Amino acid sequence: MGDYVDLPGVRTWYETEGTAGEPPLLLLHGGFCTNETWDPQRAPLAAEYHVFLPERRGHGRTPDVPGPLTYQDMARDTADFVEMMVGGPAHLVGWSDGAIVALLVAITRPDVVRKVVAIGANFRPPSECSAVPGLLDHMTAASPDMAPFREMYVAVSPDGPEHWPVVADRLLDMYRVEPDLSTEDLARITVPVLVMAGDDDMFTLEHTIALYRAIPGAELAVVPGASHLLTMEKPAVVNRIVLDFLGNDPVPTVFPVRRAEATVPGPA
């Protein structure tokens, strides 16, 4: 079921699925994508939670807005959506750009967040952490490798196919300078976070580990034999890990090392 809601920043399309489970859960799609990319997750997660799927400004059925696109604005939209449509703190499960947005909401608005699952996330611009050097150097709205994203966009966008170059260029401009988070920013996160990536992801494993290490108490899952599209390539594995993280408290471990640091008493 889908409908529009008028948020302060943008008229936003969203869908809902399932009614069970508390707290509610938001699925936040990747850049250039639509809610359809969550198809392998929708039913399994909706069996346990009331799932909301908002499409961000300039994506899918949500119209573009004037001015540059920024992760900060999309995080603000997401927090507004939780307040207006969910009515209380929610789990945020984001993939790629959606994961960055989820992390930003956790930093700036922890009051609307229960837990975060950040799948395929980066906290620095792709030029600093991509496993593919020069990933954005020759990418344009008309590039052949952008064709699948263009097809998704023109199929549903209320702005029409002629607006694709505008929104694509805005996103590419954003990727050249964002996200721009520091490890100190990530250290401010107080909600439980699971960082997840494929073992052959778009961003280096070193960057993923740096993200994991910067967030206090974070958990890490690296899915074997998977790329940046791990949610579609190995949905059963991804869904099982996500549901386990959201539905359970951390178990006591026998030989804690990293997490033991948080419990070691300081000097008297």
PyRosetta script that sets phi, psi and omega in degrees:
from pyrosetta import init, pose_from_sequence

init()
pose = pose_from_sequence("MGDYVDLPGVRTWYETEGTAGEPPLLLLHGGFCTNETWDPQRAPLAAEYHVFLPERRGHGRTPDVPGPLTYQDMARDTADFVEMMVGGPAHLVGWSDGAIVALLVAITRPDVVRKVVAIGANFRPPSECSAVPGLLDHMTAASPDMAPFREMYVAVSPDGPEHWPVVADRLLDMYRVEPDLSTEDLARITVPVLVMAGDDDMFTLEHTIALYRAIPGAELAVVPGASHLLTMEKPAVVNRIVLDFLGNDPVPTVFPVRRAEATVPGPA")
pose.set_psi(1, 132.7)
pose.set_omega(1, -178.1)
pose.set_phi(2, -131.5)
pose.set_psi(2, 154.8)
pose.set_omega(2, -180.0)
pose.set_phi(3, -164.2)
pose.set_psi(3, 173.8)
pose.set_omega(3, 176.1)
pose.set_phi(4, -106.2)
pose.set_psi(4, 148.3)
pose.set_omega(4, 170.1)
pose.set_phi(5, -130.7)
pose.set_psi(5, 139.0)
pose.set_omega(5, 179.9)
pose.set_phi(6, -89.5)
pose.set_psi(6, 98.2)
pose.set_omega(6, 174.4)
pose.set_phi(7, -81.0)
pose.set_psi(7, 165.5)
pose.set_omega(7, 178.4)
pose.set_phi(8, -57.0)
pose.set_psi(8, -33.2)
pose.set_omega(8, -175.4)
pose.set_phi(9, -98.9)
pose.set_psi(9, -22.6)
pose.set_omega(9, -173.7)
pose.set_phi(10, -167.9)
pose.set_psi(10, 144.6)
pose.set_omega(10, 173.0)
pose.set_phi(11, -74.8)
pose.set_psi(11, 115.8)
pose.set_omega(11, -166.2)
pose.set_phi(12, -113.3)
pose.set_psi(12, 130.5)
pose.set_omega(12, 173.6)
pose.set_phi(13, -83.8)
pose.set_psi(13, 137.9)
pose.set_omega(13, 175.8)
pose.set_phi(14, -145.7)
pose.set_psi(14, 157.2)
pose.set_omega(14, 175.2)
pose.set_phi(15, -125.6)
pose.set_psi(15, 158.5)
pose.set_omega(15, 176.4)
pose.set_phi(16, -131.1)
pose.set_psi(16, 153.3)
pose.set_omega(16, 178.8)
pose.set_phi(17, -154.3)
pose.set_psi(17, 137.6)
pose.set_omega(17, 179.0)
pose.set_phi(18, 77.1)
pose.set_psi(18, 158.6)
pose.set_omega(18, 179.3)
pose.set_phi(19, -134.0)
pose.set_psi(19, -5.8)
pose.set_omega(19, -173.5)
pose.set_phi(20, -85.2)
pose.set_psi(20, 159.1)
pose.set_omega(20, 166.3)
pose.set_phi(21, 81.7)
pose.set_psi(21, 142.9)
pose.set_omega(21, 174.3)
pose.set_phi(22, -129.3)
pose.set_psi(22, 144.3)
pose.set_omega(22, -2.6)
pose.set_phi(23, -78.0)
pose.set_psi(23, 169.3)
pose.set_omega(23, 175.5)
pose.set_phi(24, -63.1)
pose.set_psi(24, 168.0)
pose.set_omega(24, -174.4)
pose.set_phi(25, -133.5)
pose.set_psi(25, 132.8)
pose.set_omega(25, 173.8)
pose.set_phi(26, -104.6)
pose.set_psi(26, 133.7)
pose.set_omega(26, 170.5)
pose.set_phi(27, -103.1)
pose.set_psi(27, 122.4)
pose.set_omega(27, -175.6)
pose.set_phi(28, -114.1)
pose.set_psi(28, 111.6)
pose.set_omega(28, -172.5)
pose.set_phi(29, -70.9)
pose.set_psi(29, 171.8)
pose.set_omega(29, 179.8)
pose.set_phi(30, -84.7)
pose.set_psi(30, 174.8)
pose.set_omega(30, 179.3)
pose.set_phi(31, -65.3)
pose.set_psi(31, 144.0)
pose.set_omega(31, -178.4)
pose.set_phi(32, 67.0)
pose.set_psi(32, 3.9)
pose.set_omega(32, -170.0)
pose.set_phi(33, -108.3)
pose.set_psi(33, 176.1)
pose.set_omega(33, 178.3)
pose.set_phi(34, -126.7)
pose.set_psi(34, 177.7)
pose.set_omega(34, 178.4)
pose.set_phi(35, -62.5)
pose.set_psi(35, -21.2)
pose.set_omega(35, -178.8)
pose.set_phi(36, -60.5)
pose.set_psi(36, -24.6)
pose.set_omega(36, 180.0)
pose.set_phi(37, -69.6)
pose.set_psi(37, -11.3)
pose.set_omega(37, 176.2)
pose.set_phi(38, -92.6)
pose.set_psi(38, 6.9)
pose.set_omega(38, -175.5)
pose.set_phi(39, -52.3)
pose.set_psi(39, -40.3)
pose.set_omega(39, -179.8)
pose.set_phi(40, -69.1)
pose.set_psi(40, -15.8)
pose.set_omega(40, -178.2)
pose.set_phi(41, -101.8)
pose.set_psi(41, -23.1)
pose.set_omega(41, -168.3)
pose.set_phi(42, -57.8)
pose.set_psi(42, -56.2)
pose.set_omega(42, -175.7)
pose.set_phi(43, -66.6)
pose.set_psi(43, -46.4)
pose.set_omega(43, 179.4)
pose.set_phi(44, -60.2)
pose.set_psi(44, -40.6)
pose.set_omega(44, -179.6)
pose.set_phi(45, -75.6)
pose.set_psi(45, -34.3)
pose.set_omega(45, 179.2)
pose.set_phi(46, -69.8)
pose.set_psi(46, -19.0)
pose.set_omega(46, 175.6)
pose.set_phi(47, -70.2)
pose.set_psi(47, -19.8)
pose.set_omega(47, -177.4)
pose.set_phi(48, -114.3)
pose.set_psi(48, -22.2)
pose.set_omega(48, -172.8)
pose.set_phi(49, -139.5)
pose.set_psi(49, 159.0)
pose.set_omega(49, 167.3)
pose.set_phi(50, -81.3)
pose.set_psi(50, 111.6)
pose.set_omega(50, -170.2)
pose.set_phi(51, -101.4)
pose.set_psi(51, 132.4)
pose.set_omega(51, 174.4)
pose.set_phi(52, -115.1)
pose.set_psi(52, 137.9)
pose.set_omega(52, -179.6)
pose.set_phi(53, -128.4)
pose.set_psi(53, 86.8)
pose.set_omega(53, 175.7)
pose.set_phi(54, -81.7)
pose.set_psi(54, 141.9)
pose.set_omega(54, 173.1)
pose.set_phi(55, -99.9)
pose.set_psi(55, 129.3)
pose.set_omega(55, -172.1)
pose.set_phi(56, -74.3)
pose.set_psi(56, 165.3)
pose.set_omega(56, 179.8)
pose.set_phi(57, -51.5)
pose.set_psi(57, 131.5)
pose.set_omega(57, 179.4)
pose.set_phi(58, 76.1)
pose.set_psi(58, 8.0)
pose.set_omega(58, -179.8)
pose.set_phi(59, -122.7)
pose.set_psi(59, 141.8)
pose.set_omega(59, 174.4)
pose.set_phi(60, 56.0)
pose.set_psi(60, -126.8)
pose.set_omega(60, -175.1)
pose.set_phi(61, -90.8)
pose.set_psi(61, -2.0)
pose.set_omega(61, 177.3)
pose.set_phi(62, -88.4)
pose.set_psi(62, 127.2)
pose.set_omega(62, -176.6)
pose.set_phi(63, -67.3)
pose.set_psi(63, 160.0)
pose.set_omega(63, 172.6)
pose.set_phi(64, -74.8)
pose.set_psi(64, 163.1)
pose.set_omega(64, 175.5)
pose.set_phi(65, -129.2)
pose.set_psi(65, 156.4)
pose.set_omega(65, -178.9)
pose.set_phi(66, -62.6)
pose.set_psi(66, 153.2)
pose.set_omega(66, 175.7)
pose.set_phi(67, 93.4)
pose.set_psi(67, 176.8)
pose.set_omega(67, -178.2)
pose.set_phi(68, -69.7)
pose.set_psi(68, 156.2)
pose.set_omega(68, 172.5)
pose.set_phi(69, -91.4)
pose.set_psi(69, 135.3)
pose.set_omega(69, 178.0)
pose.set_phi(70, -137.5)
pose.set_psi(70, 150.3)
pose.set_omega(70, 175.4)
pose.set_phi(71, -63.7)
pose.set_psi(71, -33.6)
pose.set_omega(71, -178.9)
pose.set_phi(72, -62.2)
pose.set_psi(72, -43.1)
pose.set_omega(72, 178.6)
pose.set_phi(73, -65.3)
pose.set_psi(73, -39.9)
pose.set_omega(73, -179.3)
pose.set_phi(74, -69.6)
pose.set_psi(74, -32.6)
pose.set_omega(74, 175.1)
pose.set_phi(75, -67.7)
pose.set_psi(75, -39.8)
pose.set_omega(75, 177.8)
pose.set_phi(76, -63.6)
pose.set_psi(76, -42.7)
pose.set_omega(76, 176.6)
pose.set_phi(77, -58.6)
pose.set_psi(77, -41.9)
pose.set_omega(77, -177.4)
pose.set_phi(78, -65.5)
pose.set_psi(78, -43.8)
pose.set_omega(78, 177.5)
pose.set_phi(79, -62.7)
pose.set_psi(79, -40.4)
pose.set_omega(79, 176.7)
pose.set_phi(80, -61.7)
pose.set_psi(80, -40.7)
pose.set_omega(80, -180.0)
pose.set_phi(81, -62.4)
pose.set_psi(81, -44.6)
pose.set_omega(81, 179.0)
pose.set_phi(82, -59.6)
pose.set_psi(82, -44.9)
pose.set_omega(82, -179.3)
pose.set_phi(83, -63.2)
pose.set_psi(83, -44.7)
pose.set_omega(83, -172.8)
pose.set_phi(84, -81.2)
pose.set_psi(84, -38.1)
pose.set_omega(84, -170.5)
pose.set_phi(85, -107.2)
pose.set_psi(85, -25.0)
pose.set_omega(85, -178.1)
pose.set_phi(86, -99.7)
pose.set_psi(86, -39.8)
pose.set_omega(86, 174.7)
pose.set_phi(87, 83.1)
pose.set_psi(87, 7.8)
pose.set_omega(87, 178.2)
pose.set_phi(88, -176.5)
pose.set_psi(88, 173.2)
pose.set_omega(88, -177.7)
pose.set_phi(89, -57.7)
pose.set_psi(89, 143.9)
pose.set_omega(89, -176.7)
pose.set_phi(90, -132.6)
pose.set_psi(90, 156.1)
pose.set_omega(90, 167.0)
pose.set_phi(91, -71.9)
pose.set_psi(91, 140.9)
pose.set_omega(91, 175.9)
pose.set_phi(92, -117.1)
pose.set_psi(92, 118.6)
pose.set_omega(92, 176.4)
pose.set_phi(93, -115.0)
pose.set_psi(93, 110.5)
pose.set_omega(93, -176.3)
pose.set_phi(94, -122.2)
pose.set_psi(94, 147.1)
pose.set_omega(94, 176.3)
pose.set_phi(95, -119.1)
pose.set_psi(95, 131.8)
pose.set_omega(95, 176.4)
pose.set_phi(96, 57.3)
pose.set_psi(96, -119.2)
pose.set_omega(96, 178.4)
pose.set_phi(97, -56.2)
pose.set_psi(97, -37.6)
pose.set_omega(97, 178.7)
pose.set_phi(98, -62.1)
pose.set_psi(98, -32.6)
pose.set_omega(98, 177.1)
pose.set_phi(99, -69.2)
pose.set_psi(99, -39.0)
pose.set_omega(99, 177.1)
pose.set_phi(100, -62.9)
pose.set_psi(100, -44.7)
pose.set_omega(100, 177.8)
pose.set_phi(101, -59.6)
pose.set_psi(101, -43.7)
pose.set_omega(101, 179.9)
pose.set_phi(102, -61.3)
pose.set_psi(102, -42.2)
pose.set_omega(102, 178.7)
pose.set_phi(103, -64.3)
pose.set_psi(103, -40.1)
pose.set_omega(103, 178.6)
pose.set_phi(104, -64.9)
pose.set_psi(104, -39.5)
pose.set_omega(104, 176.7)
pose.set_phi(105, -63.3)
pose.set_psi(105, -40.6)
pose.set_omega(105, 178.7)
pose.set_phi(106, -62.6)
pose.set_psi(106, -33.3)
pose.set_omega(106, 178.9)
pose.set_phi(107, -74.9)
pose.set_psi(107, -45.8)
pose.set_omega(107, -170.6)
pose.set_phi(108, -93.6)
pose.set_psi(108, -27.4)
pose.set_omega(108, -177.3)
pose.set_phi(109, -136.7)
pose.set_psi(109, 61.0)
pose.set_omega(109, -178.5)
pose.set_phi(110, -60.9)
pose.set_psi(110, -18.2)
pose.set_omega(110, -179.9)
pose.set_phi(111, -67.5)
pose.set_psi(111, -18.2)
pose.set_omega(111, -179.8)
pose.set_phi(112, -105.1)
pose.set_psi(112, 11.0)
pose.set_omega(112, -174.1)
pose.set_phi(113, -123.6)
pose.set_psi(113, 136.7)
pose.set_omega(113, 170.7)
pose.set_phi(114, -97.0)
pose.set_psi(114, -68.0)
pose.set_omega(114, 177.6)
pose.set_phi(115, -133.9)
pose.set_psi(115, 156.9)
pose.set_omega(115, 178.5)
pose.set_phi(116, -124.0)
pose.set_psi(116, 134.1)
pose.set_omega(116, 166.7)
pose.set_phi(117, -113.8)
pose.set_psi(117, 114.7)
pose.set_omega(117, -177.9)
pose.set_phi(118, -107.6)
pose.set_psi(118, 106.3)
pose.set_omega(118, -174.9)
pose.set_phi(119, -104.9)
pose.set_psi(119, 122.8)
pose.set_omega(119, 178.8)
pose.set_phi(120, 62.5)
pose.set_psi(120, 43.3)
pose.set_omega(120, -174.4)
pose.set_phi(121, -95.6)
pose.set_psi(121, 152.1)
pose.set_omega(121, 167.7)
pose.set_phi(122, -128.8)
pose.set_psi(122, 148.1)
pose.set_omega(122, 178.3)
pose.set_phi(123, -113.5)
pose.set_psi(123, -1.1)
pose.set_omega(123, 173.1)
pose.set_phi(124, -123.2)
pose.set_psi(124, 163.9)
pose.set_omega(124, 179.6)
pose.set_phi(125, -58.6)
pose.set_psi(125, 149.7)
pose.set_omega(125, -178.9)
pose.set_phi(126, -53.6)
pose.set_psi(126, -30.9)
pose.set_omega(126, 179.4)
pose.set_phi(127, -60.6)
pose.set_psi(127, -21.4)
pose.set_omega(127, -178.5)
pose.set_phi(128, -97.2)
pose.set_psi(128, -16.1)
pose.set_omega(128, -170.4)
pose.set_phi(129, -139.8)
pose.set_psi(129, 1.0)
pose.set_omega(129, -178.3)
pose.set_phi(130, -71.0)
pose.set_psi(130, 142.1)
pose.set_omega(130, 174.2)
pose.set_phi(131, -76.4)
pose.set_psi(131, -7.9)
pose.set_omega(131, 178.4)
pose.set_phi(132, -114.6)
pose.set_psi(132, 100.6)
pose.set_omega(132, -178.6)
pose.set_phi(133, -56.7)
pose.set_psi(133, 138.0)
pose.set_omega(133, 178.1)
pose.set_phi(134, 68.1)
pose.set_psi(134, 28.3)
pose.set_omega(134, -175.4)
pose.set_phi(135, -52.6)
pose.set_psi(135, -39.9)
pose.set_omega(135, -174.0)
pose.set_phi(136, -96.8)
pose.set_psi(136, -2.4)
pose.set_omega(136, -170.5)
pose.set_phi(137, -57.5)
pose.set_psi(137, -39.9)
pose.set_omega(137, -175.1)
pose.set_phi(138, -119.4)
pose.set_psi(138, 16.9)
pose.set_omega(138, -178.0)
pose.set_phi(139, -86.6)
pose.set_psi(139, 128.0)
pose.set_omega(139, 176.8)
pose.set_phi(140, -136.2)
pose.set_psi(140, 172.6)
pose.set_omega(140, 178.9)
pose.set_phi(141, -59.7)
pose.set_psi(141, -27.7)
pose.set_omega(141, -177.2)
pose.set_phi(142, -96.2)
pose.set_psi(142, 2.0)
pose.set_omega(142, -178.7)
pose.set_phi(143, -62.0)
pose.set_psi(143, 142.6)
pose.set_omega(143, 179.2)
pose.set_phi(144, -56.7)
pose.set_psi(144, -35.8)
pose.set_omega(144, -177.9)
pose.set_phi(145, -74.3)
pose.set_psi(145, -6.3)
pose.set_omega(145, 175.6)
pose.set_phi(146, -93.7)
pose.set_psi(146, -5.3)
pose.set_omega(146, -175.1)
pose.set_phi(147, -57.3)
pose.set_psi(147, -43.9)
pose.set_omega(147, 179.5)
pose.set_phi(148, -61.6)
pose.set_psi(148, -36.2)
pose.set_omega(148, 179.2)
pose.set_phi(149, -70.3)
pose.set_psi(149, -38.8)
pose.set_omega(149, 177.5)
pose.set_phi(150, -61.3)
pose.set_psi(150, -41.5)
pose.set_omega(150, 179.9)
pose.set_phi(151, -61.8)
pose.set_psi(151, -42.2)
pose.set_omega(151, 177.3)
pose.set_phi(152, -61.9)
pose.set_psi(152, -42.0)
pose.set_omega(152, -176.0)
pose.set_phi(153, -66.1)
pose.set_psi(153, -52.8)
pose.set_omega(153, -173.6)
pose.set_phi(154, -68.2)
pose.set_psi(154, -21.6)
pose.set_omega(154, -178.5)
pose.set_phi(155, -69.1)
pose.set_psi(155, -26.9)
pose.set_omega(155, -172.2)
pose.set_phi(156, -134.1)
pose.set_psi(156, -13.6)
pose.set_omega(156, -172.0)
pose.set_phi(157, -64.6)
pose.set_psi(157, 132.6)
pose.set_omega(157, 175.9)
pose.set_phi(158, -72.3)
pose.set_psi(158, -12.2)
pose.set_omega(158, -179.9)
pose.set_phi(159, -85.1)
pose.set_psi(159, -8.5)
pose.set_omega(159, 177.4)
pose.set_phi(160, 85.8)
pose.set_psi(160, 158.1)
pose.set_omega(160, -176.5)
pose.set_phi(161, -62.0)
pose.set_psi(161, -27.7)
pose.set_omega(161, -178.5)
pose.set_phi(162, -67.7)
pose.set_psi(162, -15.4)
pose.set_omega(162, -179.3)
pose.set_phi(163, -88.0)
pose.set_psi(163, -8.8)
pose.set_omega(163, -178.0)
pose.set_phi(164, -53.5)
pose.set_psi(164, -49.2)
pose.set_omega(164, -179.0)
pose.set_phi(165, -59.5)
pose.set_psi(165, -32.5)
pose.set_omega(165, -178.7)
pose.set_phi(166, -66.1)
pose.set_psi(166, -52.0)
pose.set_omega(166, -176.5)
pose.set_phi(167, -71.8)
pose.set_psi(167, -34.3)
pose.set_omega(167, 178.2)
pose.set_phi(168, -64.2)
pose.set_psi(168, -43.9)
pose.set_omega(168, 179.2)
pose.set_phi(169, -64.9)
pose.set_psi(169, -37.1)
pose.set_omega(169, 178.3)
pose.set_phi(170, -64.5)
pose.set_psi(170, -41.6)
pose.set_omega(170, 178.7)
pose.set_phi(171, -66.1)
pose.set_psi(171, -42.9)
pose.set_omega(171, 179.0)
pose.set_phi(172, -63.4)
pose.set_psi(172, -37.9)
pose.set_omega(172, 175.9)
pose.set_phi(173, -62.5)
pose.set_psi(173, -40.0)
pose.set_omega(173, 178.9)
pose.set_phi(174, -63.7)
pose.set_psi(174, -42.2)
pose.set_omega(174, -177.1)
pose.set_phi(175, -65.2)
pose.set_psi(175, -23.0)
pose.set_omega(175, -178.5)
pose.set_phi(176, -75.2)
pose.set_psi(176, -16.9)
pose.set_omega(176, -178.5)
pose.set_phi(177, -130.6)
pose.set_psi(177, -9.5)
pose.set_omega(177, -177.1)
pose.set_phi(178, -130.7)
pose.set_psi(178, 159.3)
pose.set_omega(178, -1.7)
pose.set_phi(179, -71.4)
pose.set_psi(179, 159.4)
pose.set_omega(179, -176.2)
pose.set_phi(180, -129.2)
pose.set_psi(180, 57.6)
pose.set_omega(180, -178.9)
pose.set_phi(181, -98.9)
pose.set_psi(181, 148.2)
pose.set_omega(181, 175.1)
pose.set_phi(182, -104.4)
pose.set_psi(182, 166.6)
pose.set_omega(182, 175.8)
pose.set_phi(183, -64.9)
pose.set_psi(183, -27.1)
pose.set_omega(183, 176.0)
pose.set_phi(184, -67.6)
pose.set_psi(184, -38.0)
pose.set_omega(184, 175.2)
pose.set_phi(185, -61.0)
pose.set_psi(185, -47.0)
pose.set_omega(185, -178.4)
pose.set_phi(186, -64.7)
pose.set_psi(186, -31.6)
pose.set_omega(186, -179.8)
pose.set_phi(187, -66.8)
pose.set_psi(187, -14.4)
pose.set_omega(187, 178.1)
pose.set_phi(188, -79.6)
pose.set_psi(188, -10.7)
pose.set_omega(188, -177.6)
pose.set_phi(189, -70.0)
pose.set_psi(189, 128.8)
pose.set_omega(189, -177.4)
pose.set_phi(190, -113.5)
pose.set_psi(190, -7.1)
pose.set_omega(190, -180.0)
pose.set_phi(191, -92.4)
pose.set_psi(191, 157.6)
pose.set_omega(191, 177.8)
pose.set_phi(192, -64.5)
pose.set_psi(192, 136.0)
pose.set_omega(192, -177.5)
pose.set_phi(193, -131.8)
pose.set_psi(193, 133.7)
pose.set_omega(193, 169.2)
pose.set_phi(194, -109.0)
pose.set_psi(194, 121.2)
pose.set_omega(194, 174.3)
pose.set_phi(195, -96.6)
pose.set_psi(195, 127.2)
pose.set_omega(195, -177.4)
pose.set_phi(196, -132.0)
pose.set_psi(196, 142.8)
pose.set_omega(196, 178.3)
pose.set_phi(197, -154.2)
pose.set_psi(197, 160.0)
pose.set_omega(197, 169.4)
pose.set_phi(198, -79.4)
pose.set_psi(198, 154.8)
pose.set_omega(198, -179.2)
pose.set_phi(199, -73.4)
pose.set_psi(199, -7.5)
pose.set_omega(199, 175.2)
pose.set_phi(200, -128.4)
pose.set_psi(200, 50.0)
pose.set_omega(200, -173.2)
pose.set_phi(201, -76.5)
pose.set_psi(201, 168.7)
pose.set_omega(201, 178.3)
pose.set_phi(202, -65.3)
pose.set_psi(202, -30.8)
pose.set_omega(202, 179.3)
pose.set_phi(203, -104.3)
pose.set_psi(203, 147.6)
pose.set_omega(203, -173.3)
pose.set_phi(204, -62.6)
pose.set_psi(204, 150.4)
pose.set_omega(204, 175.3)
pose.set_phi(205, -62.1)
pose.set_psi(205, -33.0)
pose.set_omega(205, 178.1)
pose.set_phi(206, -60.4)
pose.set_psi(206, -40.3)
pose.set_omega(206, 178.8)
pose.set_phi(207, -68.4)
pose.set_psi(207, -41.8)
pose.set_omega(207, 178.2)
pose.set_phi(208, -60.4)
pose.set_psi(208, -42.1)
pose.set_omega(208, 179.3)
pose.set_phi(209, -67.0)
pose.set_psi(209, -37.6)
pose.set_omega(209, 176.8)
pose.set_phi(210, -62.4)
pose.set_psi(210, -39.5)
pose.set_omega(210, 176.6)
pose.set_phi(211, -61.8)
pose.set_psi(211, -49.5)
pose.set_omega(211, 179.6)
pose.set_phi(212, -58.3)
pose.set_psi(212, -45.1)
pose.set_omega(212, -177.5)
pose.set_phi(213, -69.0)
pose.set_psi(213, -27.7)
pose.set_omega(213, -176.1)
pose.set_phi(214, -77.8)
pose.set_psi(214, -21.4)
pose.set_omega(214, -175.9)
pose.set_phi(215, -95.3)
pose.set_psi(215, 120.0)
pose.set_omega(215, -177.3)
pose.set_phi(216, -56.9)
pose.set_psi(216, 127.2)
pose.set_omega(216, 175.7)
pose.set_phi(217, 71.1)
pose.set_psi(217, 9.4)
pose.set_omega(217, -177.1)
pose.set_phi(218, -64.2)
pose.set_psi(218, 156.0)
pose.set_omega(218, 173.6)
pose.set_phi(219, -111.9)
pose.set_psi(219, 155.6)
pose.set_omega(219, -174.6)
pose.set_phi(220, -129.8)
pose.set_psi(220, 134.0)
pose.set_omega(220, 174.3)
pose.set_phi(221, -132.7)
pose.set_psi(221, 122.0)
pose.set_omega(221, 174.7)
pose.set_phi(222, -111.4)
pose.set_psi(222, 117.1)
pose.set_omega(222, -175.8)
pose.set_phi(223, -86.0)
pose.set_psi(223, 121.5)
pose.set_omega(223, -177.5)
pose.set_phi(224, -72.0)
pose.set_psi(224, 149.0)
pose.set_omega(224, 176.2)
pose.set_phi(225, 63.9)
pose.set_psi(225, 33.0)
pose.set_omega(225, -176.9)
pose.set_phi(226, -137.5)
pose.set_psi(226, 155.6)
pose.set_omega(226, 179.4)
pose.set_phi(227, -109.8)
pose.set_psi(227, -158.3)
pose.set_omega(227, 177.0)
pose.set_phi(228, -62.3)
pose.set_psi(228, -22.0)
pose.set_omega(228, 179.9)
pose.set_phi(229, -93.9)
pose.set_psi(229, 33.8)
pose.set_omega(229, -175.7)
pose.set_phi(230, -58.5)
pose.set_psi(230, -29.6)
pose.set_omega(230, 179.8)
pose.set_phi(231, -64.2)
pose.set_psi(231, -27.3)
pose.set_omega(231, 178.8)
pose.set_phi(232, -97.6)
pose.set_psi(232, -29.5)
pose.set_omega(232, -177.2)
pose.set_phi(233, -77.7)
pose.set_psi(233, -40.2)
pose.set_omega(233, -178.9)
pose.set_phi(234, -133.6)
pose.set_psi(234, 62.1)
pose.set_omega(234, -174.5)
pose.set_phi(235, -63.0)
pose.set_psi(235, -36.2)
pose.set_omega(235, -178.3)
pose.set_phi(236, -63.5)
pose.set_psi(236, -41.3)
pose.set_omega(236, 178.9)
pose.set_phi(237, -67.2)
pose.set_psi(237, -48.3)
pose.set_omega(237, -178.8)
pose.set_phi(238, -59.6)
pose.set_psi(238, -48.5)
pose.set_omega(238, -177.0)
pose.set_phi(239, -62.2)
pose.set_psi(239, -40.4)
pose.set_omega(239, -179.8)
pose.set_phi(240, -63.2)
pose.set_psi(240, -43.5)
pose.set_omega(240, 179.9)
pose.set_phi(241, -66.2)
pose.set_psi(241, -43.8)
pose.set_omega(241, -179.6)
pose.set_phi(242, -61.2)
pose.set_psi(242, -48.2)
pose.set_omega(242, -178.0)
pose.set_phi(243, -64.7)
pose.set_psi(243, -37.3)
pose.set_omega(243, 178.0)
pose.set_phi(244, -64.2)
pose.set_psi(244, -43.6)
pose.set_omega(244, -179.4)
pose.set_phi(245, -65.4)
pose.set_psi(245, -45.6)
pose.set_omega(245, -176.4)
pose.set_phi(246, -70.3)
pose.set_psi(246, -33.7)
pose.set_omega(246, -171.3)
pose.set_phi(247, -93.3)
pose.set_psi(247, -5.1)
pose.set_omega(247, -174.8)
pose.set_phi(248, -133.9)
pose.set_psi(248, 151.3)
pose.set_omega(248, 171.3)
pose.set_phi(249, -78.5)
pose.set_psi(249, 156.1)
pose.set_omega(249, 177.2)
pose.set_phi(250, -59.1)
pose.set_psi(250, 140.7)
pose.set_omega(250, 178.2)
pose.set_phi(251, -85.9)
pose.set_psi(251, 148.5)
pose.set_omega(251, 174.3)
pose.set_phi(252, -65.5)
pose.set_psi(252, 133.2)
pose.set_omega(252, 179.7)
pose.set_phi(253, -101.6)
pose.set_psi(253, 154.3)
pose.set_omega(253, -172.9)
pose.set_phi(254, -74.5)
pose.set_psi(254, -44.5)
pose.set_omega(254, -177.6)
pose.set_phi(255, -124.1)
pose.set_psi(255, 67.7)
pose.set_omega(255, 179.3)
pose.set_phi(256, -65.7)
pose.set_psi(256, 139.5)
pose.set_omega(256, 177.2)
pose.set_phi(257, -119.8)
pose.set_psi(257, -70.6)
pose.set_omega(257, 179.3)
pose.set_phi(258, -61.2)
pose.set_psi(258, -46.3)
pose.set_omega(258, -177.4)
pose.set_phi(259, -74.2)
pose.set_psi(259, -21.2)
pose.set_omega(259, 178.1)
pose.set_phi(260, -65.6)
pose.set_psi(260, -26.9)
pose.set_omega(260, -178.9)
pose.set_phi(261, -60.5)
pose.set_psi(261, -31.8)
pose.set_omega(261, -177.5)
pose.set_phi(262, -75.5)
pose.set_psi(262, -15.4)
pose.set_omega(262, -175.6)
pose.set_phi(263, -111.2)
pose.set_psi(263, -6.6)
pose.set_omega(263, 179.5)
pose.set_phi(264, -71.5)
pose.set_psi(264, 122.9)
pose.set_omega(264, -178.4)
pose.set_phi(265, -65.9)
pose.set_psi(265, 146.5)
pose.set_omega(265, 178.3)
pose.set_phi(266, -79.1)
pose.set_psi(266, 178.2)
pose.set_omega(266, 179.3)
pose.set_phi(267, -62.9)
pose.set_psi(267, 145.0)
pose.set_omega(267, -178.5)
pose.set_phi(268, -68.9)
pose.dump_pdb("model.pdb")
